[in-house]
């Protein structure tokens, strides 16, 4: 019998859908997070530089 839980019913299908829409997956393993602001610095800084032109 298959096991159904939040991961199989919600998290995994949502992640797959976002990947199909072109989003990138950011693992916590390689993340540089500012825990006061909850910002992924390794993603935020390059995106901000991209806006400057």
SULMOJO-V824216 format. One record per backbone hydrogen bond with DSSP energy under -0.5 kcal/mol. CO is the residue of the C=O (numbers start at 1). NH is the residue of the N-H. E is the energy in kcal/mol with one decimal. If there is no record, write none. Layout:
co/nh/e
CO/NH/E
CO/NH/E
This chain:
co/nh/e
2/4/-0.6
5/9/-2.3
6/10/-2.3
6/11/-1.8
7/12/-2.6
10/14/-2.2
11/15/-2.4
12/16/-2.5
13/17/-2.2
14/18/-2.3
15/19/-2.2
16/20/-2.1
17/21/-1.4
18/23/-2.3
19/22/-1.1
25/27/-0.6
28/31/-0.8
31/33/-0.7
32/41/-2.5
32/42/-0.7
33/35/-0.8
34/38/-2.4
34/39/-1.1
39/34/-2.4
39/41/-1.1
40/43/-1.4
40/44/-2.7
41/45/-2.0
43/47/-1.4
44/48/-2.5
45/49/-2.4
46/50/-1.9
47/51/-1.2
48/52/-1.3
49/53/-0.9
